[in-house]
């Protein structure tokens, strides 16, 4: 039987996504500051308190992904954050070199989080997501 590398691929994706979420939360908190982040959210038409929810979701969700705590559900729960980022950047053009950043990166991250949710937790998860028997194909 060949060695199955799928759990390790899911692990690599999970940790990479987690690090990205933590980095973006810390960017908003430490570099832009919370008042600056709130001001940005308001400037793009979002309620200011969403900034706090977003930073908390990115930070807590990112750590949960890194550790492998219910990663499938966390990836799904973070999709609205990524879709919001995609919406914010949608008018900026395709590439990150566009003014205010393009929308290709948020789109890629949205797809990557969806793939993580489909793949599952991967190897070395601290608290794996309970099995979803409703998604398993019927046994022949």
C-alpha positions as CSV (number, residue, x, y, z in Angstrom):
1,X,0.0,0.0,0.0
2,X,1.5,3.4,-0.9
3,X,2.1,6.0,1.7
4,X,-0.8,8.5,1.9
5,X,0.5,12.0,2.0
6,X,-3.0,13.7,2.1
7,X,-3.0,14.3,5.8
8,X,0.4,16.0,5.6
9,X,-0.9,18.2,2.7
10,X,-3.9,19.2,4.8
11,X,-1.6,19.9,7.7
12,X,0.6,22.2,5.6
13,X,-2.4,24.0,4.3
14,X,-4.0,24.3,7.8
15,X,-0.8,25.7,9.4
16,X,-0.2,28.1,6.5
17,X,-3.7,29.4,6.6
18,X,-3.5,29.8,10.4
19,X,-0.2,31.7,10.2
20,X,-1.7,34.0,7.5
21,X,-4.8,34.7,9.7
22,X,-2.7,35.5,12.8
23,X,-0.4,37.7,10.7
24,X,-3.3,39.7,9.4
25,X,-4.9,40.1,12.8
26,X,-1.6,41.3,14.2
27,X,-1.2,43.7,11.2
28,X,-4.6,45.2,11.9
29,X,-3.9,45.4,15.7
30,X,-0.2,46.4,15.9
31,X,0.4,48.3,12.7
32,X,-2.8,49.9,11.6
33,X,-4.0,50.0,15.3
34,X,-7.6,49.2,16.2
35,X,-8.8,52.8,15.8
36,X,-7.2,52.9,12.3
37,X,-8.8,49.5,11.4
38,X,-12.2,50.7,12.7
39,X,-11.8,53.9,10.6
40,X,-10.9,51.7,7.5
41,X,-14.0,49.5,8.0
42,X,-16.2,52.6,8.3
43,X,-14.6,54.1,5.2
44,X,-15.4,51.1,3.1
45,X,-19.0,51.0,4.3
46,X,-18.8,48.4,7.1
47,X,-19.9,49.0,10.7
48,X,-16.9,49.9,12.9
49,X,-17.5,47.1,15.4
50,X,-16.9,44.6,12.6
51,X,-13.3,45.5,12.9
52,X,-13.1,44.0,16.4
53,X,-15.0,40.9,15.3
54,X,-12.7,40.5,12.3
55,X,-9.5,40.8,14.3
56,X,-10.8,38.4,17.0
57,X,-11.9,35.9,14.4
58,X,-8.6,36.1,12.5
59,X,-6.5,35.7,15.7
60,X,-8.5,33.0,17.5
61,X,-9.3,31.2,14.2
62,X,-5.7,31.4,13.1
63,X,-4.4,29.9,16.3
64,X,-7.1,27.1,16.2
65,X,-6.0,26.3,12.6
66,X,-2.3,26.2,13.6
67,X,-3.1,23.8,16.5
68,X,-5.6,21.8,14.6
69,X,-8.6,22.4,16.8
70,X,-11.8,21.7,14.8
71,X,-10.0,22.9,11.7
72,X,-12.8,22.0,9.3
73,X,-15.4,24.1,11.2
74,X,-12.9,26.9,11.8
75,X,-12.1,27.1,8.1
76,X,-15.8,27.3,7.3
77,X,-16.4,29.9,10.0
78,X,-13.6,32.1,8.6
79,X,-15.1,32.1,5.1
80,X,-17.2,35.2,5.8
81,X,-14.1,37.1,6.8
82,X,-12.4,36.1,3.6
83,X,-15.4,36.9,1.5
84,X,-15.5,40.4,3.2
85,X,-11.9,40.9,2.2
86,X,-12.7,39.8,-1.3
87,X,-15.5,42.3,-1.4
88,X,-13.3,45.1,-0.1
89,X,-10.6,44.5,-2.7
90,X,-13.0,43.6,-5.6
91,X,-12.8,47.1,-7.1
92,X,-9.0,47.4,-7.0
93,X,-8.2,45.2,-9.9
94,X,-6.8,41.7,-10.2
95,X,-3.2,41.8,-8.9
96,X,-1.7,42.8,-5.6
97,X,0.3,45.5,-7.3
98,X,-2.9,47.4,-8.0
99,X,-3.6,50.4,-5.8
100,X,-4.9,49.2,-2.4
101,X,-4.2,45.6,-3.3
102,X,-5.9,43.4,-5.8
103,X,-8.6,40.7,-5.3
104,X,-6.6,37.6,-6.4
105,X,-5.1,37.0,-2.9
106,X,-8.4,37.2,-1.0
107,X,-10.0,34.9,-3.7
108,X,-7.1,32.4,-3.4
109,X,-7.4,32.4,0.4
110,X,-11.2,31.9,0.2
111,X,-10.7,28.9,-2.0
112,X,-7.9,27.6,0.2
113,X,-10.1,27.8,3.3
114,X,-12.9,26.0,1.4
115,X,-10.4,23.3,0.4
116,X,-9.3,23.0,4.1
117,X,-12.9,22.5,5.1
118,X,-13.2,19.7,2.5
119,X,-9.9,18.0,3.3
120,X,-10.4,18.1,7.1
121,X,-7.9,18.6,9.9
122,X,-4.9,16.8,8.5
123,X,-2.1,15.2,10.5
124,X,-1.2,16.2,14.1
125,X,-4.5,17.9,14.9
126,X,-4.8,18.6,18.6
127,X,-8.6,18.3,18.5
128,X,-9.8,16.8,15.2
129,X,-13.2,17.7,13.8
130,X,-15.8,14.9,14.7
131,X,-16.5,12.7,11.7
132,X,-19.2,13.9,9.4
133,X,-20.9,10.7,8.4
134,X,-23.5,12.5,6.3
135,X,-20.8,13.6,3.9
136,X,-19.4,10.1,3.4
137,X,-20.5,8.2,0.3
138,X,-22.7,5.2,0.8
139,X,-20.9,1.9,1.2
140,X,-21.4,-0.5,-1.6
